[in-house]
Amino acid sequence: MQLTRFTDLGLRVIIYLAADQLTDDGTRPRRRHTSSSVAKAIDASATHVAKVVSRLAEIGVIRSTRGRTGGVRLAEGGLDFRIGTLIRQLEGDSRLLDSFRTPDHDDAAAPATADGTGAPTTTPARTPDAEPPVHTVVTGPDGTPADAGGEPPAAWREHCDKLSTALVEAQSAFFAALDTIRVRDIAGVRPPGTSASTPSPVRGPGPTVPLDAGH
């Protein structure tokens, strides 16, 4: 699974802003940031970062204000935003794994055949010279005979559907794992009322467990 460049920039912007939330109450930034200053800090295009900042503001995880005293900062509750939710919002509504589709779903995305098109291949039958017009044999992407309509065999489509289902389930597990992680967890920002001597929790699918548990 590969995230888009847009999502990658979005996560980097959020982590940078969150890491600055290190005041006593963990809600106010130490300095004023602009999309340009953030772009410089994370070594990214100012134009691209400006677009990412606009989208993050639409999502509600940051606040962006214009003017001489304006800037960008995490919104209230931004530190507790779930990473899985953030990635879903940045990636959009389309499935991350819909690059794999059967011909029934998207002919243009069908696996490529020997001719590189992904469409059923028409192969001339071998006949002696001077024979009547040559008949053809239509094959699917795997080289096996297709049905009369030129579609791959039903068994082949069934196998593709099974793999597609497995990929969707894997994607769901991917997001489920990320939904256990908040912005503050990856930025090293402690909840209000805790000190540097308070162990940071280890977060995962199970209950929260302090680092010093059992010691």
PAFI-785101 format. One record per atom (N, C-alpha, C): residue in three letters; atom name; x, y, z. Coordinates in nm, 4 decimals, m for minus. Layout:
! PAFI-785101
ala CA X Y Z
...
! end
This chain:
! PAFI-785101
met N 0.0844 m0.1192 0.0000
met CA 0.0000 0.0000 0.0000
met C 0.0881 0.1244 0.0000
gln N 0.0560 0.2186 m0.0829
gln CA 0.1356 0.3402 m0.0936
gln C 0.0463 0.4627 m0.0806
leu N 0.0811 0.5506 0.0136
leu CA 0.0056 0.6735 0.0318
leu C 0.0486 0.7762 m0.0718
thr N m0.0396 0.8696 m0.1006
thr CA m0.0076 0.9734 m0.1979
thr C 0.0902 1.0740 m0.1382
arg N 0.1548 1.1474 m0.2266
arg CA 0.2462 1.2526 m0.1829
arg C 0.1708 1.3580 m0.1018
phe N 0.0472 1.3833 m0.1391
phe CA m0.0352 1.4813 m0.0687
phe C m0.0549 1.4392 0.0769
thr N m0.0871 1.3115 0.0979
thr CA m0.1060 1.2606 0.2336
thr C 0.0241 1.2645 0.3119
asp N 0.1338 1.2291 0.2477
asp CA 0.2645 1.2332 0.3127
asp C 0.2952 1.3738 0.3638
leu N 0.2713 1.4741 0.2806
leu CA 0.2945 1.6126 0.3223
leu C 0.2007 1.6519 0.4357
gly N 0.0752 1.6077 0.4271
gly CA m0.0207 1.6392 0.5319
gly C 0.0234 1.5871 0.6674
leu N 0.0734 1.4642 0.6706
leu CA 0.1198 1.4056 0.7962
leu C 0.2433 1.4791 0.8485
arg N 0.3322 1.5166 0.7589
arg CA 0.4525 1.5888 0.8014
arg C 0.4178 1.7264 0.8575
val N 0.3223 1.7939 0.7963
val CA 0.2789 1.9248 0.8471
val C 0.2201 1.9101 0.9870
ile N 0.1333 1.8100 1.0046
ile CA 0.0688 1.7886 1.1344
ile C 0.1715 1.7550 1.2416
ile N 0.2657 1.6677 1.2095
ile CA 0.3668 1.6292 1.3077
ile C 0.4516 1.7503 1.3475
tyr N 0.4861 1.8319 1.2495
tyr CA 0.5673 1.9509 1.2789
tyr C 0.4923 2.0469 1.3708
leu N 0.3662 2.0729 1.3405
leu CA 0.2882 2.1650 1.4236
leu C 0.2639 2.1066 1.5622
ala N 0.2384 1.9751 1.5675
ala CA 0.2110 1.9116 1.6967
ala C 0.3343 1.9121 1.7861
ala N 0.4513 1.8922 1.7264
ala CA 0.5743 1.8891 1.8054
ala C 0.6028 2.0236 1.8707
asp N 0.5398 2.1284 1.8205
asp CA 0.5595 2.2620 1.8774
asp C 0.4648 2.2891 1.9941
gln N 0.3701 2.1979 2.0162
gln CA 0.2727 2.2168 2.1242
gln C 0.3326 2.1667 2.2547
leu N 0.4337 2.2359 2.3029
leu CA 0.5062 2.1886 2.4208
leu C 0.4998 2.2859 2.5374
thr N 0.3971 2.3737 2.5370
thr CA 0.3799 2.4641 2.6502
thr C 0.3192 2.3869 2.7660
asp N 0.3017 2.4531 2.8783
asp CA 0.2584 2.3840 2.9993
asp C 0.1263 2.3106 2.9822
asp N 0.0297 2.3739 2.9114
asp CA m0.1001 2.3080 2.8991
asp C m0.1107 2.2260 2.7709
gly N m0.0062 2.2271 2.6899
gly CA m0.0054 2.1435 2.5711
gly C m0.1039 2.1838 2.4646
thr N m0.1486 2.3097 2.4651
thr CA m0.2474 2.3509 2.3656
thr C m0.2049 2.4727 2.2849
arg N m0.1001 2.5433 2.3277
arg CA m0.0594 2.6648 2.2574
arg C 0.0785 2.6460 2.1941
pro N 0.0955 2.6893 2.0701
pro CA 0.2269 2.6776 2.0064
pro C 0.3258 2.7753 2.0672
arg N 0.4527 2.7440 2.0588
arg CA 0.5560 2.8316 2.1133
arg C 0.5847 2.9495 2.0216
arg N 0.5522 2.9368 1.8936
arg CA 0.5796 3.0445 1.7982
arg C 0.4710 3.0454 1.6908
arg N 0.4663 3.1542 1.6158
arg CA 0.3683 3.1650 1.5077
arg C 0.4236 3.1002 1.3809
his N 0.3401 3.0215 1.3153
his CA 0.3809 2.9536 1.1931
his C 0.2954 3.0005 1.0758
thr N 0.3547 3.0003 0.9584
thr CA 0.2817 3.0231 0.8342
thr C 0.3053 2.9019 0.7454
ser N 0.2251 2.8888 0.6404
ser CA 0.2451 2.7751 0.5507
ser C 0.3845 2.7800 0.4882
ser N 0.4355 2.9012 0.4638
ser CA 0.5696 2.9154 0.4057
ser C 0.6779 2.8702 0.5030
ser N 0.6635 2.9095 0.6302
ser CA 0.7643 2.8701 0.7287
ser C 0.7604 2.7201 0.7541
val N 0.6412 2.6623 0.7512
val CA 0.6292 2.5175 0.7684
val C 0.6930 2.4459 0.6500
ala N 0.6676 2.4966 0.5285
ala CA 0.7256 2.4358 0.4086
ala C 0.8779 2.4353 0.4163
lys N 0.9339 2.5456 0.4628
lys CA 1.0795 2.5543 0.4754
lys C 1.1307 2.4566 0.5801
ala N 1.0582 2.4447 0.6900
ala CA 1.1013 2.3572 0.7994
ala C 1.0996 2.2102 0.7597
ile N 1.0018 2.1699 0.6787
ile CA 0.9918 2.0285 0.6402
ile C 1.0511 2.0034 0.5024
asp N 1.1161 2.1060 0.4459
asp CA 1.1854 2.0946 0.3170
asp C 1.0902 2.0490 0.2058
ala N 0.9834 2.1248 0.1876
ala CA 0.8837 2.0919 0.0859
ala C 0.8451 2.2171 0.0085
ser N 0.7802 2.1984 m0.1038
ser CA 0.7356 2.3097 m0.1869
ser C 0.6322 2.3937 m0.1133
ala N 0.6516 2.5249 m0.1119
ala CA 0.5574 2.6141 m0.0446
ala C 0.4198 2.6071 m0.1094
thr N 0.4165 2.5916 m0.2404
thr CA 0.2884 2.5815 m0.3111
thr C 0.2128 2.4563 m0.2700
his N 0.2829 2.3440 m0.2635
his CA 0.2188 2.2187 m0.2250
his C 0.1725 2.2223 m0.0796
val N 0.2570 2.2773 0.0072
val CA 0.2209 2.2848 0.1489
val C 0.0997 2.3745 0.1684
ala N 0.0898 2.4828 0.0927
ala CA m0.0259 2.5721 0.1040
ala C m0.1547 2.4973 0.0715
lys N m0.1507 2.4106 m0.0304
lys CA m0.2684 2.3311 m0.0659
lys C m0.3014 2.2307 0.0434
val N m0.1971 2.1702 0.1002
val CA m0.2173 2.0734 0.2083
val C m0.2762 2.1424 0.3307
val N m0.2238 2.2594 0.3649
val CA m0.2742 2.3351 0.4800
val C m0.4214 2.3689 0.4608
ser N m0.4583 2.4070 0.3397
ser CA m0.5984 2.4384 0.3107
ser C m0.6878 2.3174 0.3350
arg N m0.6417 2.2003 0.2916
arg CA m0.7206 2.0778 0.3115
arg C m0.7274 2.0405 0.4593
leu N m0.6171 2.0527 0.5308
leu CA m0.6164 2.0209 0.6738
leu C m0.7106 2.1129 0.7505
ala N m0.7205 2.2380 0.7072
ala CA m0.8135 2.3316 0.7709
ala C m0.9574 2.2900 0.7430
glu N m0.9850 2.2413 0.6213
glu CA m1.1191 2.1930 0.5885
glu C m1.1562 2.0728 0.6746
ile N m1.0595 1.9854 0.6964
ile CA m1.0830 1.8671 0.7797
ile C m1.1099 1.9072 0.9238
gly N m1.0463 2.0167 0.9683
gly CA m1.0674 2.0645 1.1041
gly C m0.9569 2.0295 1.2009
val N m0.8461 1.9772 1.1500
val CA m0.7375 1.9394 1.2389
val C m0.6428 2.0561 1.2646
ile N m0.6441 2.1584 1.1788
ile CA m0.5658 2.2786 1.2033
ile C m0.6532 2.4019 1.1826
arg N m0.6039 2.5148 1.2304
arg CA m0.6694 2.6433 1.2061
arg C m0.5757 2.7294 1.1230
ser N m0.6294 2.7932 1.0234
ser CA m0.5499 2.8797 0.9368
ser C m0.6178 3.0155 0.9282
thr N m0.5455 3.1209 0.9674
thr CA m0.6009 3.2564 0.9650
thr C m0.5128 3.3466 0.8802
arg N m0.5764 3.4392 0.8106
arg CA m0.5047 3.5309 0.7230
arg C m0.4676 3.6591 0.7977
gly N m0.3876 3.7402 0.7336
gly CA m0.3525 3.8688 0.7920
gly C m0.2136 3.8712 0.8519
arg N m0.1741 3.9903 0.8940
arg CA m0.0396 4.0094 0.9472
arg C m0.0145 3.9267 1.0721
thr N m0.1172 3.9073 1.1519
thr CA m0.1011 3.8298 1.2750
thr C m0.1571 3.6885 1.2604
gly N m0.1876 3.6504 1.1375
gly CA m0.2440 3.5175 1.1145
gly C m0.1371 3.4097 1.1121
gly N m0.1767 3.2926 1.0708
gly CA m0.0840 3.1804 1.0644
gly C m0.1585 3.0486 1.0705
val N m0.0846 2.9418 1.0903
val CA m0.1445 2.8088 1.1005
val C m0.1054 2.7464 1.2336
arg N m0.1973 2.6741 1.2914
arg CA m0.1741 2.6044 1.4170
arg C m0.2726 2.4897 1.4266
leu N m0.2466 2.3976 1.5172
leu CA m0.3416 2.2892 1.5393
leu C m0.4711 2.3450 1.5956
ala N m0.5809 2.2890 1.5521
ala CA m0.7105 2.3285 1.6057
ala C m0.7287 2.2678 1.7443
glu N m0.8260 2.3177 1.8160
glu CA m0.8568 2.2594 1.9463
glu C m0.8950 2.1133 1.9266
gly N m0.8317 2.0269 1.9997
gly CA m0.8564 1.8835 1.9832
gly C m0.7720 1.8201 1.8744
gly N m0.6889 1.9003 1.8070
gly CA m0.6069 1.8461 1.6992
gly C m0.5079 1.7412 1.7450
leu N m0.4578 1.7561 1.8672
leu CA m0.3621 1.6587 1.9192
leu C m0.4241 1.5213 1.9379
asp N m0.5548 1.5158 1.9523
asp CA m0.6222 1.3879 1.9741
asp C m0.6865 1.3331 1.8464
phe N m0.6549 1.3918 1.7340
phe CA m0.7069 1.3442 1.6053
phe C m0.6450 1.2085 1.5744
arg N m0.7279 1.1139 1.5303
arg CA m0.6809 0.9796 1.4972
arg C m0.6073 0.9801 1.3630
ile N m0.4916 0.9140 1.3590
ile CA m0.4121 0.9109 1.2363
ile C m0.4864 0.8391 1.1241
gly N m0.5564 0.7314 1.1567
gly CA m0.6332 0.6609 1.0541
gly C m0.7385 0.7500 0.9914
thr N m0.8091 0.8248 1.0748
thr CA m0.9111 0.9176 1.0249
thr C m0.8482 1.0257 0.9384
leu N m0.7344 1.0761 0.9809
leu CA m0.6661 1.1810 0.9058
leu C m0.6255 1.1319 0.7670
ile N m0.5709 1.0111 0.7597
ile CA m0.5286 0.9570 0.6302
ile C m0.6487 0.9340 0.5398
arg N m0.7583 0.8839 0.5959
arg CA m0.8794 0.8649 0.5145
arg C m0.9241 0.9978 0.4534
gln N m0.9217 1.1027 0.5344
gln CA m0.9661 1.2334 0.4874
gln C m0.8732 1.2889 0.3793
leu N m0.7443 1.2672 0.3949
leu CA m0.6480 1.3184 0.2983
leu C m0.6486 1.2387 0.1687
glu N m0.6700 1.1088 0.1791
glu CA m0.6696 1.0242 0.0598
glu C m0.7975 1.0391 m0.0217
gly N m0.9058 1.0811 0.0430
gly CA m1.0311 1.0942 m0.0298
gly C m1.1187 0.9720 m0.0135
asp N m1.2301 0.9704 m0.0868
asp CA m1.3292 0.8646 m0.0699
asp C m1.2940 0.7361 m0.1432
ser N m1.2077 0.7417 m0.2437
ser CA m1.1773 0.6219 m0.3213
ser C m1.0957 0.5247 m0.2382
arg N m1.1114 0.3942 m0.2685
arg CA m1.0366 0.2926 m0.1966
arg C m0.8886 0.3018 m0.2320
leu N m0.8042 0.2859 m0.1310
leu CA m0.6608 0.2886 m0.1567
leu C m0.6175 0.1696 m0.2406
leu N m0.6973 0.0627 m0.2386
leu CA m0.6557 m0.0593 m0.3063
leu C m0.7332 m0.0863 m0.4336
asp N m0.7992 0.0147 m0.4899
asp CA m0.8765 m0.0143 m0.6098
asp C m0.7907 m0.0117 m0.7350
ser N m0.6581 m0.0184 m0.7177
ser CA m0.5719 m0.0358 m0.8340
ser C m0.5837 m0.1782 m0.8866
phe N m0.6371 m0.2696 m0.8038
phe CA m0.6587 m0.4066 m0.8495
phe C m0.8075 m0.4268 m0.8699
arg N m0.8456 m0.4444 m0.9945
arg CA m0.9862 m0.4648 m1.0268
arg C m0.9988 m0.5753 m1.1296
thr N m1.1116 m0.6421 m1.1288
thr CA m1.1392 m0.7409 m1.2320
thr C m1.1974 m0.6697 m1.3524
pro N m1.1974 m0.7332 m1.4701
pro CA m1.2523 m0.6680 m1.5891
pro C m1.3956 m0.6225 m1.5718
asp N m1.4730 m0.6912 m1.4860
asp CA m1.6114 m0.6514 m1.4633
asp C m1.6183 m0.5132 m1.3995
his N m1.5128 m0.4760 m1.3242
his CA m1.5136 m0.3484 m1.2535
his C m1.4561 m0.2365 m1.3384
asp N m1.3481 m0.2665 m1.4097
asp CA m1.2815 m0.1609 m1.4858
asp C m1.1923 m0.2254 m1.5899
asp N m1.2370 m0.2266 m1.7150
asp CA m1.1604 m0.2918 m1.8196
asp C m1.0218 m0.2304 m1.8339
ala N m1.0118 m0.0993 m1.8081
ala CA m0.8834 m0.0319 m1.8260
ala C m0.7815 m0.0774 m1.7238
ala N m0.8281 m0.1337 m1.6106
ala CA m0.7357 m0.1751 m1.5060
ala C m0.7109 m0.3242 m1.5081
ala N m0.7556 m0.3935 m1.6114
ala CA m0.7372 m0.5375 m1.6187
ala C m0.5895 m0.5706 m1.6315
pro N m0.5469 m0.6898 m1.5810
pro CA m0.4071 m0.7281 m1.5917
pro C m0.3617 m0.7283 m1.7370
ala N m0.2394 m0.6831 m1.7601
ala CA m0.1892 m0.6751 m1.8971
ala C m0.1654 m0.8134 m1.9544
thr N m0.1919 m0.8303 m2.0844
thr CA m0.1659 m0.9554 m2.1532
thr C m0.0385 m0.9406 m2.2338
ala N m0.0113 m1.0400 m2.3160
ala CA 0.1124 m1.0389 m2.3931
ala C 0.1233 m0.9162 m2.4821
asp N 0.0073 m0.8639 m2.5277
asp CA 0.0127 m0.7457 m2.6139
asp C 0.0101 m0.6158 m2.5351
gly N 0.0071 m0.6265 m2.3991
gly CA 0.0158 m0.5087 m2.3143
gly C m0.1122 m0.4301 m2.3005
thr N m0.2245 m0.4830 m2.3493
thr CA m0.3482 m0.4055 m2.3463
thr C m0.4380 m0.4412 m2.2311
gly N m0.4282 m0.5641 m2.1790
gly CA m0.5189 m0.6084 m2.0744
gly C m0.6483 m0.6627 m2.1294
ala N m0.6708 m0.6541 m2.2589
ala CA m0.7936 m0.7032 m2.3198
ala C m0.7734 m0.8448 m2.3705
pro N m0.8828 m0.9223 m2.3878
pro CA m0.8693 m1.0564 m2.4440
pro C m0.7941 m1.0508 m2.5763
thr N m0.7064 m1.1474 m2.5986
thr CA m0.6214 m1.1477 m2.7160
thr C m0.6783 m1.2376 m2.8246
thr N m0.6840 m1.1880 m2.9466
thr CA m0.7303 m1.2664 m3.0599
thr C m0.6093 m1.3269 m3.1292
thr N m0.6020 m1.4618 m3.1323
thr CA m0.4861 m1.5312 m3.1856
thr C m0.5231 m1.6078 m3.3118
pro N m0.4617 m1.5797 m3.4270
pro CA m0.4923 m1.6551 m3.5488
pro C m0.4564 m1.8011 m3.5311
ala N m0.5470 m1.8904 m3.5750
ala CA m0.5186 m2.0332 m3.5691
ala C m0.4211 m2.0698 m3.6797
arg N m0.3322 m2.1659 m3.6545
arg CA m0.2326 m2.2065 m3.7528
arg C m0.2970 m2.2978 m3.8565
thr N m0.2898 m2.2607 m3.9818
thr CA m0.3483 m2.3418 m4.0898
thr C m0.2505 m2.3483 m4.2049
pro N m0.2618 m2.4510 m4.2893
pro CA m0.1740 m2.4594 m4.4074
pro C m0.2001 m2.3424 m4.5002
asp N m0.1034 m2.3159 m4.5885
asp CA m0.1196 m2.2092 m4.6865
asp C m0.2369 m2.2386 m4.7781
ala N m0.2974 m2.1320 m4.8300
ala CA m0.4062 m2.1408 m4.9284
ala C m0.5322 m2.2026 m4.8711
glu N m0.5465 m2.2033 m4.7398
glu CA m0.6694 m2.2530 m4.6785
glu C m0.7752 m2.1435 m4.6831
pro N m0.9012 m2.1763 m4.6595
pro CA m1.0075 m2.0759 m4.6515
pro C m0.9778 m1.9775 m4.5381
pro N m1.0595 m1.8719 m4.5243
pro CA m1.0360 m1.7701 m4.4207
pro C m1.0053 m1.8308 m4.2845
val N m0.9066 m1.7737 m4.2171
val CA m0.8593 m1.8261 m4.0888
val C m0.9593 m1.7957 m3.9783
his N m0.9896 m1.8964 m3.8951
his CA m1.0740 m1.8716 m3.7790
his C m0.9853 m1.8266 m3.6639
thr N m1.0443 m1.7747 m3.5612
thr CA m0.9671 m1.7222 m3.4488
thr C m1.0061 m1.7903 m3.3196
val N m0.9124 m1.7866 m3.2253
val CA m0.9358 m1.8390 m3.0909
val C m0.9189 m1.7226 m2.9946
val N m1.0229 m1.6901 m2.9176
val CA m1.0179 m1.5791 m2.8228
val C m0.9735 m1.6307 m2.6877
thr N m0.8717 m1.5678 m2.6312
thr CA m0.8197 m1.6094 m2.5018
thr C m0.8284 m1.4967 m2.4016
gly N m0.8306 m1.5340 m2.2726
gly CA m0.8304 m1.4361 m2.1656
gly C m0.6886 m1.3943 m2.1328
pro N m0.6714 m1.3062 m2.0306
pro CA m0.5386 m1.2574 m1.9931
pro C m0.4404 m1.3664 m1.9550
asp N m0.4915 m1.4826 m1.9072
asp CA m0.4014 m1.5910 m1.8693
asp C m0.3775 m1.6886 m1.9831
gly N m0.4302 m1.6597 m2.1019
gly CA m0.4081 m1.7456 m2.2166
gly C m0.5091 m1.8563 m2.2339
thr N m0.6035 m1.8709 m2.1395
thr CA m0.7049 m1.9754 m2.1511
thr C m0.8209 m1.9251 m2.2353
pro N m0.8945 m2.0163 m2.2996
pro CA m1.0054 m1.9738 m2.3855
pro C m1.1074 m1.8917 m2.3094
ala N m1.1535 m1.7834 m2.3713
ala CA m1.2555 m1.6989 m2.3111
ala C m1.3925 m1.7446 m2.3574
asp N m1.4961 m1.6854 m2.2970
asp CA m1.6303 m1.7218 m2.3388
asp C m1.6641 m1.6519 m2.4694
ala N m1.7840 m1.6732 m2.5187
ala CA m1.8212 m1.6233 m2.6508
ala C m1.8149 m1.4716 m2.6589
gly N m1.8323 m1.4044 m2.5478
gly CA m1.8304 m1.2587 m2.5490
gly C m1.6915 m1.1997 m2.5374
gly N m1.5894 m1.2858 m2.5344
gly CA m1.4531 m1.2355 m2.5233
gly C m1.4100 m1.2079 m2.3808
glu N m1.4914 m1.2482 m2.2811
glu CA m1.4579 m1.2252 m2.1410
glu C m1.3726 m1.3404 m2.0888
pro N m1.2850 m1.3138 m1.9892
pro CA m1.2083 m1.4214 m1.9274
pro C m1.3022 m1.5226 m1.8631
pro N m1.2573 m1.6465 m1.8429
pro CA m1.3415 m1.7490 m1.7813
pro C m1.3929 m1.7052 m1.6449
ala N m1.5099 m1.7561 m1.6082
ala CA m1.5713 m1.7188 m1.4808
ala C m1.4813 m1.7528 m1.3630
ala N m1.4095 m1.8656 m1.3715
ala CA m1.3225 m1.9062 m1.2610
ala C m1.2127 m1.8034 m1.2379
trp N m1.1609 m1.7475 m1.3472
trp CA m1.0554 m1.6458 m1.3345
trp C m1.1091 m1.5222 m1.2648
arg N m1.2299 m1.4798 m1.3009
arg CA m1.2896 m1.3624 m1.2375
arg C m1.3160 m1.3888 m1.0900
glu N m1.3546 m1.5122 m1.0586
glu CA m1.3814 m1.5473 m0.9186
glu C m1.2539 m1.5372 m0.8357
his N m1.1421 m1.5829 m0.8914
his CA m1.0148 m1.5745 m0.8193
his C m0.9763 m1.4285 m0.7958
cys N m0.9984 m1.3449 m0.8966
cys CA m0.9676 m1.2022 m0.8813
cys C m1.0538 m1.1391 m0.7720
asp N m1.1810 m1.1770 m0.7669
asp CA m1.2712 m1.1235 m0.6652
asp C m1.2257 m1.1638 m0.5255
lys N m1.1764 m1.2883 m0.5122
lys CA m1.1283 m1.3346 m0.3820
lys C m1.0073 m1.2527 m0.3375
leu N m0.9162 m1.2274 m0.4314
leu CA m0.7985 m1.1480 m0.3975
leu C m0.8380 m1.0051 m0.3632
ser N m0.9323 m0.9500 m0.4388
ser CA m0.9785 m0.8140 m0.4115
ser C m1.0383 m0.8044 m0.2718
thr N m1.1163 m0.9052 m0.2328
thr CA m1.1756 m0.9082 m0.0989
thr C m1.0675 m0.9129 0.0083
ala N m0.9641 m0.9951 m0.0153
ala CA m0.8546 m1.0061 0.0813
ala C m0.7812 m0.8731 0.0957
leu N m0.7640 m0.8023 m0.0158
leu CA m0.6959 m0.6732 m0.0112
leu C m0.7777 m0.5696 0.0654
val N m0.9089 m0.5731 0.0475
val CA m0.9961 m0.4803 0.1202
val C m0.9891 m0.5082 0.2704
glu N m0.9872 m0.6361 0.3072
glu CA m0.9775 m0.6722 0.4484
glu C m0.8437 m0.6266 0.5067
ala N m0.7376 m0.6402 0.4279
ala CA m0.6059 m0.5952 0.4738
ala C m0.6047 m0.4440 0.4921
gln N m0.6708 m0.3730 0.4017
gln CA m0.6792 m0.2274 0.4139
gln C m0.7544 m0.1877 0.5399
ser N m0.8614 m0.2604 0.5703
ser CA m0.9389 m0.2313 0.6908
ser C m0.8537 m0.2511 0.8156
ala N m0.7723 m0.3574 0.8151
ala CA m0.6837 m0.3830 0.9289
ala C m0.5777 m0.2733 0.9405
phe N m0.5308 m0.2252 0.8263
phe CA m0.4329 m0.1162 0.8222
phe C m0.4886 0.0075 0.8920
phe N m0.6113 0.0447 0.8570
phe CA m0.6721 0.1628 0.9170
phe C m0.7074 0.1391 1.0638
ala N m0.7492 0.0163 1.0960
ala CA m0.7833 m0.0143 1.2350
ala C m0.6618 0.0057 1.3253
ala N m0.5441 m0.0330 1.2764
ala CA m0.4219 m0.0142 1.3548
ala C m0.3901 0.1344 1.3702
leu N m0.4071 0.2109 1.2628
leu CA m0.3773 0.3543 1.2684
leu C m0.4787 0.4308 1.3521
asp N m0.5986 0.3777 1.3649
asp CA m0.7004 0.4445 1.4454
asp C m0.6710 0.4361 1.5947
thr N m0.5750 0.3531 1.6337
thr CA m0.5363 0.3465 1.7751
thr C m0.4305 0.4516 1.8092
ile N m0.3844 0.5247 1.7095
ile CA m0.2769 0.6221 1.7292
ile C m0.3303 0.7633 1.7081
arg N m0.2995 0.8516 1.7997
arg CA m0.3398 0.9915 1.7879
arg C m0.2206 1.0771 1.7475
val N m0.2483 1.1987 1.7066
val CA m0.1417 1.2902 1.6660
val C m0.0406 1.3073 1.7781
arg N m0.0871 1.3247 1.9004
arg CA 0.0036 1.3469 2.0132
arg C 0.0958 1.2269 2.0350
asp N 0.0504 1.1073 1.9999
asp CA 0.1319 0.9884 2.0224
asp C 0.2566 0.9863 1.9346
ile N 0.2450 1.0338 1.8109
ile CA 0.3604 1.0291 1.7212
ile C 0.4439 1.1561 1.7282
ala N 0.3886 1.2605 1.7885
ala CA 0.4627 1.3866 1.7992
ala C 0.5316 1.4011 1.9339
gly N 0.5107 1.3063 2.0247
gly CA 0.5753 1.3127 2.1549
gly C 0.5190 1.4188 2.2458
val N 0.3921 1.4567 2.2246
val CA 0.3283 1.5599 2.3063
val C 0.2505 1.4934 2.4181
arg N 0.2771 1.5342 2.5403
arg CA 0.2119 1.4726 2.6551
arg C 0.0784 1.5401 2.6856
pro N m0.0176 1.4640 2.7357
pro CA m0.1468 1.5225 2.7724
pro C m0.1299 1.6274 2.8812
pro N m0.2221 1.7248 2.8907
pro CA m0.2152 1.8264 2.9956
pro C m0.2101 1.7628 3.1339
gly N m0.1308 1.8214 3.2229
gly CA m0.1242 1.7721 3.3595
gly C m0.0179 1.6679 3.3828
thr N 0.0519 1.6234 3.2762
thr CA 0.1587 1.5258 3.2940
thr C 0.2918 1.5964 3.2822
ser N 0.3946 1.5343 3.3350
ser CA 0.5280 1.5938 3.3316
ser C 0.6219 1.5036 3.2540
ala N 0.7435 1.5522 3.2344
ala CA 0.8421 1.4741 3.1597
ala C 0.8759 1.3440 3.2297
ser N 0.8512 1.3368 3.3629
ser CA 0.8819 1.2146 3.4365
ser C 0.7724 1.1103 3.4232
thr N 0.6580 1.1507 3.3653
thr CA 0.5481 1.0565 3.3478
thr C 0.5729 0.9722 3.2242
pro N 0.5800 0.8382 3.2376
pro CA 0.6074 0.7543 3.1211
pro C 0.4997 0.7713 3.0149
ser N 0.5416 0.7782 2.8881
ser CA 0.4453 0.7832 2.7789
ser C 0.3882 0.6443 2.7580
pro N 0.2587 0.6325 2.7323
pro CA 0.1996 0.5015 2.7129
pro C 0.2359 0.4425 2.5779
val N 0.2357 0.3108 2.5724
val CA 0.2517 0.2405 2.4459
val C 0.1131 0.2083 2.3957
arg N 0.0792 0.2554 2.2759
arg CA m0.0551 0.2364 2.2244
arg C m0.0547 0.1301 2.1161
gly N m0.1562 0.0501 2.1169
gly CA m0.1687 m0.0535 2.0164
gly C m0.3095 m0.1048 2.0154
pro N m0.3323 m0.2223 1.9539
pro CA m0.4676 m0.2764 1.9475
pro C m0.5274 m0.3047 2.0841
gly N m0.4410 m0.3358 2.1829
gly CA m0.4907 m0.3702 2.3142
gly C m0.4979 m0.2508 2.4067
pro N m0.5155 m0.2751 2.5382
pro CA m0.5247 m0.1659 2.6355
pro C m0.3951 m0.0856 2.6413
thr N m0.4054 0.0378 2.6911
thr CA m0.2882 0.1225 2.7097
thr C m0.2007 0.0655 2.8202
val N m0.0710 0.0510 2.7915
val CA 0.0210 m0.0085 2.8878
val C 0.1380 0.0862 2.9081
pro N 0.1642 0.1327 3.0330
pro CA 0.2796 0.2196 3.0576
pro C 0.4089 0.1479 3.0226
leu N 0.5113 0.2238 2.9854
leu CA 0.6382 0.1641 2.9475
leu C 0.7034 0.0891 3.0620
asp N 0.6774 0.1341 3.1870
asp CA 0.7438 0.0707 3.3004
asp C 0.6591 m0.0379 3.3635
ala N 0.5528 m0.0807 3.2954
ala CA 0.4659 m0.1832 3.3528
ala C 0.5455 m0.3107 3.3756
gly N 0.5313 m0.3654 3.4935
gly CA 0.5948 m0.4922 3.5243
gly C 0.7376 m0.4782 3.5716
his N 0.7866 m0.3561 3.5877
his CA 0.9251 m0.3353 3.6322
his C 0.9268 m0.2754 3.7716
! end
